[in-house]
């Protein structure tokens, strides 16, 4: 089965830009996004700014990807917690999240063989969060969001 997966930790806000978040934390993000407003009148107001630390390294199971992210963030826990709390109180739709995204049967994804008897292929299917990750999520007030998609082609239309 083909599996494509990645994880990221994000701080998101309606009012505070990713540049401002980076300055407050003293930590540059791997990625930033700005989702635009649905309204242009009287002026365009971004609906959401997002600051992200990401792991997209292939061949790692989810818990290994998450561990790499948390390892980078733990030294900044107090600052992240303070900022996440501030963002959460500034407006609805702001806060912190640990996001896991997985695509199964993605034709462009990494091939994973469940029957690898030699154990050379990592098991990408099962994963867990250890105590350090849970403590970090608790300290920062972050939520966990897991998105999983079955990308099997729909042959019903053929």
Secondary structure as UniProt FT lines:
FT   STRAND          2..13
FT   HELIX           18..25
FT   STRAND          31..35
FT   STRAND          48..55
FT   TURN            58..59
FT   HELIX           62..73
FT   HELIX           74..76
FT   HELIX           77..90
FT   TURN            92..93
FT   STRAND          95..104
FT   TURN            107..108
FT   STRAND          110..111
FT   TURN            114..115
FT   TURN            117..118
FT   HELIX           131..140
FT   STRAND          143..150
FT   HELIX           155..157
//
